[in-house]
Protein backbone atom coordinates (compact mmCIF):
# COMPACT_ATOMS: atom_id res chain seq x y z
CA UNK A 1 0.00 0.00 0.00
CA UNK A 2 1.20 3.52 -0.76
CA UNK A 3 2.77 5.73 1.91
CA UNK A 4 1.67 9.23 2.90
CA UNK A 5 3.97 12.12 3.86
CA UNK A 6 3.06 15.27 5.77
CA UNK A 7 5.02 18.24 7.12
CA UNK A 8 3.99 18.05 10.77
CA UNK A 9 6.20 20.90 12.00
CA UNK A 10 8.39 23.30 9.98
CA UNK A 11 11.01 21.15 8.20
CA UNK A 12 9.90 17.97 10.00
CA UNK A 13 7.91 15.52 7.86
CA UNK A 14 6.32 12.32 9.06
CA UNK A 15 6.05 9.46 6.60
CA UNK A 16 3.33 6.90 7.27
CA UNK A 17 5.04 3.90 5.74
CA UNK A 18 1.80 1.86 5.76
CA UNK A 19 3.72 -1.20 6.85
CA UNK A 20 1.72 -4.34 6.07
CA UNK A 21 -1.02 -2.00 4.83
CA UNK A 22 -1.80 -0.92 8.42
CA UNK A 23 -2.92 2.55 9.48
CA UNK A 24 -1.36 4.42 12.44
CA UNK A 25 1.31 1.76 12.82
CA UNK A 26 4.86 2.66 11.82
CA UNK A 27 6.55 5.69 10.37
CA UNK A 28 9.81 7.54 9.77
CA UNK A 29 10.75 11.21 10.01
CA UNK A 30 12.48 13.43 7.47
CA UNK A 31 14.18 16.45 9.07
CA UNK A 32 15.73 19.17 6.91
CA UNK A 33 17.99 22.15 7.37
CA UNK A 34 18.24 23.92 4.03
CA UNK A 35 19.19 21.21 1.56
CA UNK A 36 20.64 18.84 4.16
CA UNK A 37 18.45 16.00 5.39
CA UNK A 38 18.45 13.54 8.27
CA UNK A 39 16.11 10.59 8.51
CA UNK A 40 15.04 9.63 12.00
CA UNK A 41 14.09 5.95 11.78
CA UNK A 42 13.82 4.31 8.39
CA UNK A 43 11.17 1.66 8.95
CA UNK A 44 11.39 -1.94 7.84
CA UNK A 45 13.08 -3.31 4.72
CA UNK A 46 9.71 -4.01 3.12
CA UNK A 47 8.84 -0.29 2.85
CA UNK A 48 12.29 1.11 1.91
CA UNK A 49 10.91 2.16 -1.50
CA UNK A 50 8.10 4.11 0.18
CA UNK A 51 10.62 6.18 2.11
CA UNK A 52 12.66 6.86 -1.05
CA UNK A 53 9.49 7.95 -2.86
CA UNK A 54 8.42 10.19 0.05
CA UNK A 55 11.81 11.91 0.04
CA UNK A 56 11.58 12.58 -3.66
CA UNK A 57 7.94 13.72 -3.39
CA UNK A 58 8.92 16.51 -0.99
CA UNK A 59 11.82 17.53 -3.22
CA UNK A 60 15.00 16.12 -1.67
CA UNK A 61 17.65 14.25 -3.63
CA UNK A 62 19.26 11.05 -2.33
CA UNK A 63 22.55 13.03 -2.17
CA UNK A 64 21.04 15.46 0.37
CA UNK A 65 20.70 12.72 3.02
CA UNK A 66 23.46 12.97 5.66
CA UNK A 67 22.25 10.78 8.51
CA UNK A 68 20.00 7.82 9.15
CA UNK A 69 19.44 8.17 12.91
CA UNK A 70 18.09 5.00 14.52
CA UNK A 71 16.57 4.72 17.99
CA UNK A 72 17.13 0.97 17.81
CA UNK A 73 18.12 -1.54 15.15
CA UNK A 74 14.94 -3.65 15.32
CA UNK A 75 13.28 -4.45 12.00
CA UNK A 76 10.53 -1.82 12.28
CA UNK A 77 12.98 1.03 13.07
CA UNK A 78 16.26 0.28 11.30
CA UNK A 79 15.37 -2.64 9.01
CA UNK A 80 15.60 -0.58 5.81
CA UNK A 81 19.07 0.87 6.60
CA UNK A 82 20.98 -1.63 4.47
CA UNK A 83 18.51 -1.32 1.59
CA UNK A 84 18.71 2.49 1.67
CA UNK A 85 22.36 3.26 2.32
CA UNK A 86 23.35 2.31 -1.25
CA UNK A 87 20.98 5.03 -2.51
CA UNK A 88 22.47 7.74 -0.27
CA UNK A 89 26.14 8.33 -1.22
CA UNK A 90 26.71 10.97 1.51
CA UNK A 91 24.93 9.31 4.43
CA UNK A 92 25.92 7.50 7.61
CA UNK A 93 23.79 5.27 9.79
CA UNK A 94 23.92 6.39 13.44
CA UNK A 95 23.07 3.80 16.10
CA UNK A 96 24.15 2.72 19.57
CA UNK A 97 27.37 0.73 19.51
CA UNK A 98 25.64 -2.28 21.06
CA UNK A 99 23.34 -2.47 18.06
CA UNK A 100 25.75 -2.01 15.18
CA UNK A 101 26.75 -5.68 14.89
CA UNK A 102 23.12 -6.39 13.98
CA UNK A 103 23.29 -3.80 11.20
CA UNK A 104 26.54 -5.19 9.81
CA UNK A 105 25.36 -8.81 9.96
CA UNK A 106 21.57 -8.87 10.35
CA UNK A 107 21.32 -12.51 9.27
CA UNK A 108 23.30 -13.83 12.24
CA UNK A 109 21.08 -12.86 15.19
CA UNK A 110 18.63 -10.08 14.41
CA UNK A 111 16.66 -11.85 11.70
CA UNK A 112 16.55 -15.09 13.70
CA UNK A 113 15.48 -13.37 16.92
CA UNK A 114 12.86 -11.34 15.06
CA UNK A 115 11.35 -14.50 13.62
CA UNK A 116 11.21 -16.07 17.09
CA UNK A 117 9.73 -13.05 18.89
CA UNK A 118 7.50 -11.67 16.13
CA UNK A 119 6.61 -14.76 14.12
CA UNK A 120 5.02 -13.98 10.76
CA UNK A 121 5.23 -10.22 11.49
CA UNK A 122 8.97 -10.51 10.77
CA UNK A 123 8.03 -11.52 7.21
CA UNK A 124 5.82 -8.42 6.92
CA UNK A 125 8.82 -6.30 7.92
CA UNK A 126 11.10 -8.08 5.43
CA UNK A 127 14.64 -9.33 5.74
CA UNK A 128 17.16 -6.51 6.29
CA UNK A 129 20.21 -6.05 4.05
CA UNK A 130 23.60 -5.57 5.74
CA UNK A 131 25.05 -2.07 6.24
CA UNK A 132 28.78 -1.70 5.39
CA UNK A 133 30.74 -1.07 8.62
CA UNK A 134 32.39 2.08 7.26
CA UNK A 135 28.96 3.68 6.77
CA UNK A 136 28.05 3.42 10.48
CA UNK A 137 28.68 5.96 13.25
CA UNK A 138 28.50 4.18 16.63
CA UNK A 139 27.03 6.08 19.59
CA UNK A 140 28.36 5.45 23.06
CA UNK A 141 27.62 7.75 25.98
CA UNK A 142 25.53 10.21 24.06
CA UNK A 143 26.50 12.31 21.12
CA UNK A 144 25.73 15.56 19.40
CA UNK A 145 25.37 15.84 15.62
CA UNK A 146 24.89 19.01 13.61
CA UNK A 147 22.73 19.28 10.51
CA UNK A 148 23.06 22.83 9.17
CA UNK A 149 21.48 25.02 11.85
CA UNK A 150 19.94 22.07 13.68
CA UNK A 151 21.37 19.92 16.40
CA UNK A 152 20.60 16.33 17.33
CA UNK A 153 21.44 15.11 20.83
CA UNK A 154 21.46 11.35 21.17
CA UNK A 155 20.64 10.03 24.63
CA UNK A 156 21.06 6.36 25.60
CA UNK A 157 17.69 5.08 26.89
CA UNK A 158 17.94 1.34 27.68
CA UNK A 159 14.81 -0.63 28.60
CA UNK A 160 12.99 -1.60 25.41
CA UNK A 161 16.43 -2.77 24.27
CA UNK A 162 19.85 -2.34 25.86
CA UNK A 163 20.95 -0.42 22.76
CA UNK A 164 17.94 1.92 22.60
CA UNK A 165 18.55 5.68 22.24
CA UNK A 166 16.24 8.70 22.07
CA UNK A 167 17.05 11.67 19.89
CA UNK A 168 16.43 15.32 20.79
CA UNK A 169 16.13 17.82 17.96
CA UNK A 170 17.09 21.40 18.82
CA UNK A 171 16.04 24.19 18.68
CA UNK A 172 12.56 22.70 18.08
CA UNK A 173 12.98 20.61 21.28
CA UNK A 174 11.31 17.53 19.85
CA UNK A 175 12.24 14.13 21.29
CA UNK A 176 12.12 11.14 18.96
CA UNK A 177 11.35 8.34 21.38
CA UNK A 178 11.49 5.21 19.23
CA UNK A 179 9.90 2.60 21.51
CA UNK A 180 11.07 4.11 24.84
CA UNK A 181 7.84 6.04 25.47
CA UNK A 182 5.40 3.45 24.13
CA UNK A 183 3.11 3.32 21.13
CA UNK A 184 0.82 6.30 20.54
CA UNK A 185 -2.41 6.02 18.55
CA UNK A 186 -3.24 9.61 17.54
CA UNK A 187 -6.86 9.06 16.46
CA UNK A 188 -7.70 7.66 19.91
CA UNK A 189 -5.16 9.54 22.01
CA UNK A 190 -3.95 6.41 23.76
CA UNK A 191 -0.46 5.19 24.63
CA UNK A 192 0.39 1.49 25.01
CA UNK A 193 3.59 -0.25 26.11
CA UNK A 194 6.21 -1.35 23.54
CA UNK A 195 7.80 -3.97 25.74
CA UNK A 196 8.48 -7.27 23.97
CA UNK A 197 11.00 -9.62 25.62
CA UNK A 198 13.77 -8.99 26.64
CA UNK A 199 12.27 -5.77 28.03
CA UNK A 200 13.83 -4.46 31.27
CA UNK A 201 11.58 -2.41 33.55
CA UNK A 202 14.00 -0.58 35.89
CA UNK A 203 16.20 0.88 33.12
CA UNK A 204 13.05 1.73 31.09
CA UNK A 205 11.61 3.81 33.96
CA UNK A 206 14.95 5.52 34.50
CA UNK A 207 15.21 6.31 30.79
CA UNK A 208 11.79 7.97 30.76
CA UNK A 209 12.76 10.00 33.86
CA UNK A 210 15.82 11.19 31.93
CA UNK A 211 13.63 12.29 29.01
CA UNK A 212 11.29 14.18 31.37
CA UNK A 213 14.25 15.94 32.99
CA UNK A 214 15.30 17.25 29.56
CA UNK A 215 11.90 18.98 29.19
CA UNK A 216 10.93 18.22 25.58
CA UNK A 217 8.12 20.24 23.97
CA UNK A 218 6.89 17.49 21.72
CA UNK A 219 7.15 13.70 21.57
CA UNK A 220 7.77 12.19 18.14
CA UNK A 221 6.69 8.57 18.28
CA UNK A 222 7.82 6.08 15.66
CA UNK A 223 4.47 4.41 16.34
CA UNK A 224 2.93 6.95 15.63
CA UNK A 225 3.49 10.64 14.78
CA UNK A 226 4.13 13.82 16.80
CA UNK A 227 2.18 14.67 19.96
CA UNK A 228 2.14 17.56 22.42
CA UNK A 229 1.86 17.46 26.24
CA UNK A 230 5.18 15.63 26.26
CA UNK A 231 5.75 15.67 30.01
CA UNK A 232 2.25 14.38 30.85
CA UNK A 233 2.49 11.64 28.26
CA UNK A 234 5.90 10.49 29.49
CA UNK A 235 4.83 10.52 33.15
CA UNK A 236 1.64 8.64 32.42
CA UNK A 237 3.61 6.04 30.48
CA UNK A 238 5.88 5.44 33.51
CA UNK A 239 2.78 4.73 35.62
CA UNK A 240 1.40 2.49 32.89
CA UNK A 241 4.55 0.34 32.81
CA UNK A 242 4.31 -0.19 36.57
CA UNK A 243 0.60 -1.11 36.31
CA UNK A 244 1.31 -3.68 33.58
CA UNK A 245 4.10 -5.17 35.65
CA UNK A 246 1.84 -5.50 38.71
CA UNK A 247 -0.89 -7.01 36.54
CA UNK A 248 1.51 -9.50 34.94
CA UNK A 249 2.49 -10.73 38.41
CA UNK A 250 -1.16 -11.06 39.37
CA UNK A 251 -2.04 -12.93 36.16
CA UNK A 252 0.73 -15.45 36.88
CA UNK A 253 -0.23 -15.77 40.57
CA UNK A 254 -3.89 -16.37 39.72
CA UNK A 255 -3.06 -18.74 36.85
CA UNK A 256 -5.13 -16.74 34.33
CA UNK A 257 -4.71 -18.29 30.90
CA UNK A 258 -7.38 -16.72 28.71
CA UNK A 259 -6.13 -13.70 26.80
CA UNK A 260 -9.41 -11.82 27.18
CA UNK A 261 -9.33 -12.25 30.93
CA UNK A 262 -5.76 -10.97 31.04
CA UNK A 263 -6.62 -7.85 29.05
CA UNK A 264 -9.75 -7.39 31.11
CA UNK A 265 -7.74 -7.35 34.32
CA UNK A 266 -5.23 -4.81 32.98
CA UNK A 267 -7.84 -2.58 31.39
CA UNK A 268 -9.56 -2.15 34.75
CA UNK A 269 -6.44 -0.25 35.85
CA UNK A 270 -5.26 1.13 32.52
CA UNK A 271 -7.87 3.32 30.83
CA UNK A 272 -5.75 3.63 27.67
CA UNK A 273 -5.82 -0.13 27.17
CA UNK A 274 -9.55 -0.12 27.81
CA UNK A 275 -10.07 2.50 25.10
CA UNK A 276 -7.77 0.59 22.74
CA UNK A 277 -9.60 -2.70 23.17
CA UNK A 278 -12.84 -1.06 22.10
CA UNK A 279 -11.32 -0.23 18.71
CA UNK A 280 -8.64 -2.87 18.26
CA UNK A 281 -10.61 -4.87 15.70
CA UNK A 282 -9.46 -2.39 13.08
CA UNK A 283 -5.87 -2.35 14.29
CA UNK A 284 -4.74 -5.94 13.89
CA UNK A 285 -1.01 -5.22 13.87
CA UNK A 286 -1.21 -3.18 17.04
CA UNK A 287 -3.26 -5.81 18.82
CA UNK A 288 -0.54 -8.35 18.04
CA UNK A 289 1.98 -5.81 19.35
CA UNK A 290 0.10 -5.41 22.62
CA UNK A 291 0.15 -9.17 23.19
CA UNK A 292 3.89 -9.26 22.57
CA UNK A 293 4.32 -6.36 25.00
CA UNK A 294 2.50 -8.29 27.71
CA UNK A 295 4.89 -11.20 27.16
CA UNK A 296 7.76 -8.86 28.03
CA UNK A 297 6.21 -8.29 31.48
CA UNK A 298 5.54 -12.01 31.97
CA UNK A 299 9.19 -12.70 31.32
CA UNK A 300 10.35 -10.18 33.95
CA UNK A 301 7.79 -11.44 36.49
CA UNK A 302 8.86 -15.05 35.87
CA UNK A 303 12.54 -14.16 36.20
CA UNK A 304 11.84 -12.48 39.56
CA UNK A 305 9.88 -15.48 40.80
CA UNK A 306 12.79 -17.74 39.93
CA UNK A 307 15.14 -15.53 41.95
CA UNK A 308 13.03 -15.93 45.10
ZN1 LIG B 1 9.02 -0.37 17.29
Boltz pocket constraint, residues with backbone or C-beta under 6 A from the ligand:
constraints:
  - pocket:
      binder: B
      contacts: [[A, 74], [A, 76], [A, 77], [A, 178], [A, 179], [A, 194], [A, 222], [A, 223]]
      max_distance: 6.0
